[in-house]
Amino acid sequence: MSIKAHHHITPLKTYLSVGVALMVLTIITVVVSFVHFGAFNLIIAMVIASIKAVLVALFFMHLLYDNKLFMAIFSISLIFVSVFIILTMFDTMQRDSIDEVKAKPIKKNAIIYDK
């Protein structure tokens, strides 16, 4: 049984473009962290982080040019992690309707809470 080995040579321009995109997304993440979007802060941060992770996996880990089975495994894993995080977020958002005392902030006048 022979092993098929193929080497895809990615042009330097592609790596530079992906690197610039990652830097731009990092700058956007930092800028967005200073703007108050309310409940959407976490969602925006997670979307940007997911885009960055996909770019790294596709180009720097060569999933785009590798066996499509690896791409399927990566995609399914990403979907499952997203579902688990979303379910956890729904649970966290609904805690005050179940047990109001445990859902309240420990220190009401802390800086992280809106006044």
N, C-alpha and C positions, 0 to 999 in steps of 0.2 A: 504494500500500500504506500503510495507516495503522498507526500505533503506538498500541497500547492503553496508556494511562497510568492507573493507579489509585493513589490515595493512601489508605493506611490510617492513620487517626488512632488511635494507641495512647493509652489513658488514662494520666494521670500516676500513678495507683494501680499500674498494671502496672510502670512503670519503677521506682517506689519499692520495690515488692515484690521485683523482680529485684535491685535494688541492695542491699536488706537481705539477700537470699539470698546474694549474692556476698560481702558482709561476713561473714556467719555462716560460710560455707565457708572464707574466709580465716582466721578465728579458729580454726576446727577444724583447718586445716592447720598453724597455728603450734602449737597445743596438742599435736597428734599428733606433731609433730617432736621434742618433748621426751620422749615415751614410746617405749620400745624395743619394737618388735614383731618384731625380727629381720628375716627376709627379706621380711616383709610391709610394711616401711616404704616401700619404693619403690612397691609396688603401691597402697597407700593414697594416697600422694601423687599418683600418676598418675590414679587414679580421681577424686579431688577436682578435680584440674586439668582433667580432661576434662569433668566436669560444669560447671565454671565456663566453659570455652570454649564448650560447647554453649549455655549460657544467654546468653552474650554474642552468639553468632552468631544465635540465634533471635530475640532481642528487640531488641538494640541495632543489629544489622545487618539487621534486618527480614526474615530468611529465612523466618520463620513465615508471613508474610503475602505474600511475593513469589512469583514463578513457581516451581512445584514442581520444575522442572528444576534450579534452583539448589540446592534442598534435596537433590535426588538427588546432584548433584555433590559437595556438602559431605559427605553421608553416606558416599559411596563413598571419598572422600579420607580421611575419618576412619577408616574400616575398614582401608584400606591402611596408613596410618601406624601404627595399632594392631598390625597383623600384623607389620610390620617391627620395631617396638619389642619385641614379644613374642619374635620369632625371635632378636633380638640378646640379649635377656635369657637365653634358653635357651642360647645359645652361651657367654655369659659364665659361667653357672652350671656348665657342663660342662668348662671349661678344665682344671681340675685332674686330670680323668681322662685327658686327652690328654697334657699336658706339665706334670708336677707342679712342675718348677722355675720355669717362667714364671708359674704361677698363684699362687705364694706371695707374701705381702706383702714389699715392699722393706724396710720397717722393722717388725720383729715387735712391738715395744713401743710402737707409735704409739697415740695416744689413740683413733683411730677404730675400732680392732680390739677385740673382746671379749677379756677376759683369762681 
